[in-house]
Amino acid sequence: MRRPSAVLTGILLMGVLALPATAPVAAAADGDEGFTIKDPRITESSGLAASRLHPGIYWTHNDSSDGPYIYAVDSSTGETVARVTLSGIGDPRDVEAISIGPGNEIYVGDIGDNLGGTWPYVWIYRLPEPKTLKDQTIRATQYVVKYEDGPRNAESMVVDPKTGRAYIIDKDEDGGHLYQGPATLSPTGTNIFRPIAPVDLWATDAAISPDGQQLAVRGYLGGIWYDWNGGSIKRRDRLEVPLQGQGESVTYSVDGTKILYGSEGKDSPVQVEDAPGASSKSPSDKASSDASGANGGVGGGQLKLGALVLAGAVALLFGFRRLTRRK
């Protein structure tokens, strides 16, 4: 993946330090809680997917320089309960996304392109989610992917939970596009992904709600949710994305009432917010939210102010970068 600049990282750190310390994240439904990924092998968690076959389990992966591995993490402990090795594929280059489609099929997006157009094609891998959680090797199917309008960098891939169709959102600081793949991916030919709608975000990950109604797209400093409409997306509102060191992943909880946000780094946190329109909130959760603000212990006004300051600083930074590039 293309890293944010050192200046952006400094801005993020100053912004986080300027805000009051956060309280523990409120528990989500069905054991889907905020947790910390404790596996020392997972230092660049770049995708997140909630298992429907194993409630409370989240699949993740490193984004590069690791190998053909995905990890099953128990959200109640933060410990890895299985590492799956993908066989039958080539050497992964830059794995950036993971999603679960119909029939508990896991899709892994090897779609990163650090130089924004170096690779003439990228790959998607598909494998059945194991019924037993243990270290094992599973044969995967590899799909060659090309974009209709040329190579590009991407970190977001989703699979429609109803149709099984795969989509990719490219990563562009000026906003990207939702790319639609074929109705059925072909393991023998090239799969052309075509742009079908603009996405107003520098996207680092995305997820479709379990009922197929919402698309959540996140970036480093915020997020947007859309009506999914089978890919005919319609922008609705902003997401309450927590401030994280390098926000790289997002997924819905199995029941669709929560959205979980992950970050890269050793002992990286996965934090929880209510999904748009979620109604199954317990009285104790509501009382905790009312007492501490809607963002895990940070007063809503303080967090929004901090986010505005950060967004303004980043906007100035990006504007400066564009000016210097035009010289």
C-alpha positions in Angstrom: 0.0 0.0 0.0 1.1 3.6 -0.4 1.8 5.0 3.0 0.6 8.4 4.1 3.4 10.9 4.2 5.4 11.5 7.4 3.7 14.9 7.7 0.3 13.2 7.7 1.4 10.7 10.3 2.7 13.6 12.5 -0.7 15.4 12.1 -2.5 12.3 13.1 -0.4 11.8 16.2 -0.8 15.4 17.3 -4.5 15.2 16.8 -4.8 12.0 18.8 -2.7 13.4 21.6 -4.7 16.6 21.7 -7.9 14.7 22.4 -8.9 13.3 25.8 -8.3 9.7 26.5 -11.0 7.3 25.4 -13.0 4.9 27.5 -13.3 1.3 26.6 -15.5 0.7 23.5 -19.0 -0.5 24.4 -19.8 -4.1 23.6 -21.6 -4.9 20.4 -24.3 -7.6 19.9 -23.5 -11.3 19.9 -20.0 -10.9 21.4 -18.8 -8.6 18.6 -16.8 -6.2 20.7 -13.8 -3.9 20.3 -10.6 -5.9 20.7 -6.9 -5.9 20.2 -5.2 -8.2 17.7 -2.5 -9.8 19.8 -0.8 -12.1 17.3 2.8 -10.8 16.9 2.7 -12.1 13.3 0.0 -9.6 12.4 1.7 -6.3 12.2 -0.1 -4.9 9.1 -3.7 -5.9 9.5 -5.2 -4.4 6.3 -8.6 -6.1 6.0 -11.3 -7.5 8.3 -14.3 -9.8 7.7 -16.8 -11.1 10.3 -17.3 -14.8 10.1 -21.0 -16.0 9.8 -19.9 -19.6 10.3 -18.0 -18.9 13.5 -19.7 -16.1 15.4 -17.2 -13.8 17.2 -14.4 -14.7 14.8 -12.9 -12.1 12.4 -10.6 -12.9 9.5 -7.7 -10.6 8.8 -4.4 -10.6 6.9 -1.1 -8.7 6.6 -0.9 -6.4 3.5 2.5 -7.5 2.2 5.7 -9.4 2.9 3.9 -12.1 4.8 2.9 -14.9 2.5 -0.4 -16.7 1.4 -1.9 -16.5 4.9 -5.2 -15.4 6.5 -5.8 -15.4 10.2 -8.9 -16.1 12.3 -9.0 -13.9 15.4 -11.3 -14.5 18.4 -12.9 -11.1 19.3 -13.4 -12.2 22.9 -9.6 -12.6 23.5 -7.8 -11.0 20.5 -5.9 -14.2 20.0 -5.5 -16.0 16.7 -7.3 -19.4 16.7 -6.3 -20.4 13.2 -3.8 -19.5 10.4 -4.9 -20.7 7.0 -2.3 -21.1 4.2 -3.7 -20.6 0.7 -2.4 -23.2 -1.8 -2.8 -23.3 -5.6 -2.0 -19.6 -6.0 1.1 -17.6 -6.9 3.1 -15.4 -4.6 0.8 -12.6 -3.1 2.1 -9.1 -3.8 0.0 -6.7 -1.8 -3.1 -8.2 -0.1 -5.4 -5.4 0.9 -8.9 -6.7 1.4 -11.0 -9.6 2.6 -14.7 -10.3 2.3 -17.1 -13.2 2.8 -19.6 -14.0 0.1 -22.6 -16.4 -0.2 -22.0 -20.0 1.0 -19.3 -18.8 3.5 -16.8 -18.4 0.7 -13.8 -16.1 1.6 -12.5 -13.7 -1.0 -9.0 -12.2 -0.6 -8.1 -9.1 -2.6 -4.5 -9.0 -3.7 -5.2 -5.6 -5.3 -2.7 -3.2 -3.9 -0.3 -1.3 -6.2 2.1 0.9 -4.3 3.0 2.9 -7.4 -0.6 3.4 -8.6 -0.4 1.6 -11.9 2.7 -0.7 -11.9 0.8 -4.0 -12.2 -1.0 -4.6 -15.5 -3.3 -7.0 -13.5 -4.1 -7.9 -9.9 -5.6 -11.0 -8.3 -8.5 -12.2 -6.2 -8.4 -15.5 -4.4 -11.4 -17.5 -3.3 -11.5 -20.3 -0.8 -14.2 -22.0 1.4 -14.2 -20.9 5.0 -13.0 -23.9 7.1 -15.6 -25.5 9.3 -13.0 -26.3 11.9 -10.7 -23.5 13.2 -7.1 -24.8 13.3 -3.9 -24.2 11.4 -4.4 -25.8 8.0 -3.8 -25.4 4.2 -6.8 -24.9 1.9 -6.7 -24.8 -1.9 -7.9 -21.5 -3.3 -9.0 -20.4 -6.7 -7.1 -17.5 -8.3 -8.7 -14.9 -10.5 -6.9 -12.5 -12.8 -8.3 -9.0 -12.6 -7.9 -6.0 -14.9 -9.6 -2.6 -14.9 -11.3 -1.4 -18.0 -9.6 2.0 -17.8 -6.1 0.9 -16.9 -4.1 -0.2 -13.8 -4.6 1.5 -10.5 -4.1 1.2 -6.8 -6.9 -0.2 -4.6 -7.3 -1.3 -1.0 -11.1 -2.0 -0.9 -13.0 -5.1 -2.2 -16.5 -6.2 -1.4 -18.6 -9.2 -2.3 -22.4 -8.8 -2.6 -23.8 -11.1 0.1 -26.8 -12.0 -2.1 -25.3 -12.3 -5.6 -21.7 -13.1 -4.9 -20.5 -10.5 -7.3 -17.2 -8.8 -6.5 -16.5 -5.1 -6.6 -13.4 -3.0 -6.0 -13.0 0.7 -5.0 -9.7 2.3 -6.2 -7.7 4.4 -3.9 -7.4 8.0 -5.0 -6.9 11.0 -2.7 -9.3 13.0 -4.9 -12.0 10.3 -4.7 -12.2 7.0 -6.5 -14.7 4.8 -8.3 -16.7 1.6 -7.6 -15.6 -1.0 -10.1 -18.0 -3.9 -10.9 -16.7 -7.3 -11.8 -18.3 -9.9 -14.0 -21.4 -11.6 -12.6 -19.3 -14.7 -12.2 -15.5 -14.6 -11.9 -13.6 -16.8 -14.4 -10.6 -18.8 -13.2 -9.3 -19.2 -16.7 -9.7 -15.8 -18.4 -9.2 -12.2 -17.5 -11.9 -10.6 -15.4 -12.6 -7.0 -16.4 -13.8 -4.6 -13.7 -15.7 -1.6 -15.0 -16.3 1.8 -13.2 -19.9 2.2 -12.4 -20.1 5.0 -9.8 -17.9 7.6 -8.1 -16.9 7.2 -4.4 -16.2 10.5 -2.6 -13.3 9.3 -0.4 -9.7 8.3 -0.4 -10.8 4.7 0.4 -8.7 2.3 2.5 -11.4 -0.4 2.9 -15.1 -1.0 2.4 -17.8 -3.5 3.5 -21.4 -4.4 2.6 -23.9 -4.9 5.4 -25.1 -8.6 5.9 -28.6 -7.7 4.6 -27.1 -6.2 1.4 -28.6 -2.7 2.1 -25.6 -0.6 3.0 -22.1 0.0 1.7 -19.6 1.4 4.3 -16.4 3.0 2.9 -13.7 4.2 5.2 -10.5 6.3 4.8 -7.8 7.4 7.1 -9.8 10.3 8.7 -13.4 9.4 8.1 -16.0 7.4 6.2 -19.2 7.5 4.1 -22.1 5.1 3.9 -24.2 4.5 0.8 -27.4 2.7 0.0 -26.1 -0.3 -1.8 -29.0 -1.0 -4.3 -27.2 -3.9 -5.8 -24.2 -1.7 -6.8 -26.3 1.3 -7.9 -25.0 3.2 -4.9 -26.5 6.4 -3.5 -24.6 8.5 -0.9 -26.4 8.9 2.4 -24.2 10.3 5.2 -20.9 10.3 7.0 -19.7 7.5 9.2 -18.5 7.9 12.8 -15.0 6.6 12.2 -12.7 6.5 15.2 -9.3 8.2 15.0 -6.7 5.5 14.5 -3.0 5.5 13.8 -3.5 4.2 10.3 -7.1 3.1 9.6 -7.0 0.3 7.1 -10.0 -2.0 7.6 -13.8 -2.1 8.2 -16.5 -4.7 8.5 -20.1 -5.1 9.8 -20.9 -7.3 12.7 -22.8 -10.5 11.8 -26.1 -9.0 12.8 -25.4 -5.8 11.0 -25.9 -3.5 14.0 -22.3 -2.5 14.4 -19.3 -1.5 12.2 -15.8 -2.5 13.3 -12.8 -0.5 12.3 -9.2 -1.8 12.3 -5.8 -0.3 12.1 -2.3 -1.4 11.1 0.5 -1.9 13.6 1.6 -4.3 16.4 -1.2 -4.9 18.9 -3.6 -3.0 16.6 -7.0 -2.1 17.9 -10.4 -2.9 16.4 -13.0 -0.4 17.5 -16.8 -0.5 17.3 -19.4 2.1 16.3 -23.2 1.7 15.7 -24.1 1.0 12.1 -26.4 3.6 10.5 -30.0 2.8 11.4 -29.0 0.2 14.0 -31.9 -0.2 16.5 -30.8 -3.1 18.8 -29.0 -1.0 21.4 -29.3 -2.1 25.0 -30.3 0.4 27.8 -26.9 -0.1 29.4 -25.1 0.7 26.1 -27.3 3.8 25.7 -26.6 5.0 29.2 -22.9 4.6 28.6 -23.1 6.4 25.3 -25.1 9.3 26.8 -22.6 9.6 29.7 -19.5 9.6 27.6 -20.4 10.8 24.2 -21.0 8.9 21.0 -17.3 8.0 20.5 -16.1 5.8 23.2 -15.6 8.3 26.0 -14.8 11.3 24.0 -17.3 14.2 24.1 -19.0 14.4 20.7 -18.1 18.1 20.3 -14.5 17.6 21.3 -14.0 14.7 18.9 -15.7 16.5 16.0 -13.6 19.6 16.7 -10.4 17.4 16.6 -11.6 15.7 13.4 -12.2 19.1 11.8 -8.8 20.4 12.8 -7.2 17.2 11.4 -9.2 17.3 8.2 -8.2 21.0 7.7 -4.6 20.3 8.2 -4.6 17.3 5.8 -6.5 19.4 3.2 -3.7 22.0 3.4 -1.1 19.3 3.1 -2.7 17.7 0.0 -3.2 21.2 -1.5 0.5 21.9 -1.0 1.5 18.6 -2.6 -0.6 19.2 -5.7 0.8 22.7 -6.1 4.4 21.4 -5.8 3.6 18.6 -8.3 2.4 21.2 -10.9 5.7 23.1 -10.7 
